[in-house]
Amino acid sequence: MTISDNSINDLMADENQPVQDDSEVEPSPQVEGMITAGVHLGHRASKLHPRMEPLVVGLRNTIHVIDLEATVKYLDKALDFISKLKKDGKSLILVGTKPPLRPLVKQTAEELGLPFVTERWLGGTFTNFPVIRARVKYYSDLEAKKAAGELEKYTKKEVAQFEKELADLKRKFEGIVNMDKLPDAIFVCDIVHDKLVLKEAKERGIKTIGIIDTNADPMAVDYPIPANDDSITAVKYILDRVKEVILEAENNS
């Protein structure tokens, strides 16, 4: 379900209710796991996006604290969507180009056999897909020629140039080599850092799922997950849940 103004207003109404004494309320095991992973820690108060206000519950040393009960609800909606997506045989791509998150995103995608982008998003990846596919095919063909020893006939200087070109192409296209059509959905680990991805996805009618920190607009994606997008442990917590539902969906299909 896409977040709406009504759902934000409902959260605001809930926030205005009397606050229970935290010392008398035991967090659920899921919330405890999120706290341990740092999912609840947002950005400094000065960076708060107005639409995230209903999804924060206070401040800790000038850092906004995300309402993890809301995170549980929105995460469950996103996971239900991903589960149905995989059961229906549809495709998902993971995107996380922020340097600290790159190894985690790549590892998760490779474990699940999903396409991924961890380097700078190339403009036109969705909106000019045929051109991108042509470049990917060129990269694949060049890799095949290298594997078959066909580059050995060239001079050392020419081979060095091919090697340099291959390294550059691999960095750009490694994660989308097997993506022969536009994906049905995209999971973005930081929607502020990778805003161009969302713009292209919307232009092509691709469903969007994203981790929404306190500096981001929760209405910018179809399935927002309020959470810390800077912490590796927090993002890993979310991606591990995604991995669980995908593996379960594949085992049951």
TAKAUR-V323754 format. One record per pair of residues at least 4 apart in sequence whose ideal C-beta (glycine too) atoms are under 7 Angstrom apart, sorted by the first residue. I is the first residue (numbers start at 1). J is the second residue. Records with the same first field share a line. If there is no record, write none. Layout:
BEGIN
I = J ; J
END
This chain:
BEGIN
1 = 77
2 = 222
3 = 7 ; 8 ; 218 ; 219 ; 224
5 = 9
6 = 10
7 = 11
8 = 12 ; 51 ; 54
9 = 13
10 = 14
11 = 15 ; 54 ; 55 ; 70
12 = 16 ; 54
15 = 54
20 = 24 ; 25
27 = 31 ; 32 ; 35
28 = 32
29 = 33
30 = 34 ; 72
31 = 35 ; 68 ; 69 ; 72
32 = 36
33 = 37 ; 237
34 = 39 ; 40 ; 68 ; 71 ; 237
35 = 40 ; 68
37 = 233 ; 234 ; 237
38 = 228 ; 231 ; 233 ; 234
39 = 68 ; 71 ; 227 ; 228 ; 234 ; 237
40 = 65 ; 66 ; 68 ; 228
41 = 63 ; 65 ; 228 ; 231
42 = 56 ; 63 ; 64 ; 65 ; 66 ; 213 ; 214 ; 228
43 = 47 ; 64 ; 213 ; 214 ; 215
44 = 62 ; 63
45 = 59 ; 62 ; 64
47 = 214 ; 215
48 = 52 ; 53 ; 64 ; 214 ; 215
49 = 214 ; 215 ; 216 ; 217
51 = 217 ; 218 ; 219
52 = 56 ; 214 ; 216 ; 218
55 = 66 ; 67 ; 70 ; 218 ; 226
56 = 64 ; 65 ; 66 ; 67 ; 214
57 = 65 ; 67
58 = 65
59 = 63 ; 64 ; 65
60 = 65
64 = 214
66 = 71 ; 214 ; 226 ; 227
67 = 71
68 = 72
69 = 73
70 = 74 ; 226
71 = 75 ; 225 ; 226 ; 227
72 = 76
73 = 77
74 = 78 ; 224 ; 225 ; 226
75 = 79 ; 225 ; 241
76 = 80
77 = 81 ; 223
78 = 82 ; 209 ; 223 ; 225
79 = 83 ; 241 ; 242 ; 245
80 = 84
81 = 85 ; 223
82 = 86 ; 92 ; 242 ; 245 ; 246
83 = 87 ; 245 ; 249
84 = 88
85 = 90 ; 92 ; 184 ; 185
86 = 246 ; 249 ; 250
87 = 249 ; 253
90 = 184
91 = 183 ; 184
92 = 114 ; 183 ; 184 ; 185 ; 187
93 = 114 ; 115 ; 116 ; 179 ; 183 ; 186
94 = 105 ; 108 ; 109 ; 114 ; 116 ; 187
95 = 117 ; 186 ; 187 ; 188 ; 189 ; 194 ; 197
96 = 101 ; 102 ; 105 ; 118 ; 189 ; 190
97 = 117 ; 118 ; 119 ; 120 ; 121 ; 193 ; 194
98 = 189 ; 190 ; 193
100 = 232
101 = 105 ; 189 ; 232 ; 235
102 = 106 ; 118
103 = 107
104 = 108 ; 232 ; 235 ; 236 ; 239
105 = 109 ; 116 ; 118 ; 189
106 = 110 ; 116 ; 118
107 = 111
108 = 112 ; 239 ; 243
109 = 114 ; 115 ; 116 ; 175
111 = 243
112 = 243 ; 246
115 = 175 ; 176 ; 178 ; 179 ; 183
116 = 175
117 = 121 ; 175 ; 176
118 = 175
119 = 171 ; 172
121 = 125 ; 194 ; 196 ; 197
122 = 132 ; 172
123 = 196
124 = 128 ; 131 ; 132
125 = 132 ; 200
126 = 182 ; 200 ; 201 ; 204 ; 206
127 = 200 ; 203 ; 204
128 = 132
129 = 133 ; 182
130 = 134
131 = 135
132 = 136
133 = 137
134 = 138
135 = 139 ; 173
136 = 140 ; 173 ; 176 ; 177
137 = 141
138 = 142
139 = 143 ; 169 ; 173
140 = 144 ; 177
141 = 145
142 = 146 ; 162 ; 166
143 = 147 ; 166
144 = 148
145 = 150 ; 151
146 = 151 ; 166
151 = 159 ; 162
154 = 158 ; 159
155 = 159
156 = 160
157 = 161
158 = 162
159 = 163
160 = 164
161 = 165
162 = 166
163 = 167
164 = 168
165 = 169
166 = 170
167 = 171
168 = 172
169 = 173
170 = 174
173 = 177
179 = 183
182 = 204 ; 206
183 = 206
184 = 206 ; 207
185 = 206 ; 207 ; 209
186 = 197 ; 201 ; 206 ; 208 ; 209
187 = 209 ; 242
188 = 194 ; 197 ; 198 ; 208 ; 210
189 = 211 ; 229 ; 235
190 = 194 ; 211 ; 229
191 = 195 ; 198 ; 210 ; 212 ; 216 ; 220 ; 221
192 = 215 ; 216
195 = 199
196 = 200
197 = 201
198 = 202 ; 208 ; 220 ; 221
199 = 203
200 = 204
201 = 206 ; 208
207 = 222
208 = 221 ; 222
209 = 221 ; 222 ; 223
210 = 221 ; 224 ; 225
211 = 225 ; 227 ; 229 ; 235 ; 238
212 = 216 ; 218 ; 224 ; 225 ; 226
213 = 228 ; 229 ; 230
216 = 220
218 = 224 ; 226
225 = 238
227 = 234 ; 238
228 = 234
229 = 235
231 = 235
232 = 236
233 = 237
235 = 239
236 = 240
237 = 241
238 = 242
239 = 243
240 = 244
241 = 245
242 = 246
243 = 247
244 = 248
245 = 249
246 = 250
247 = 251
248 = 252
249 = 253
END
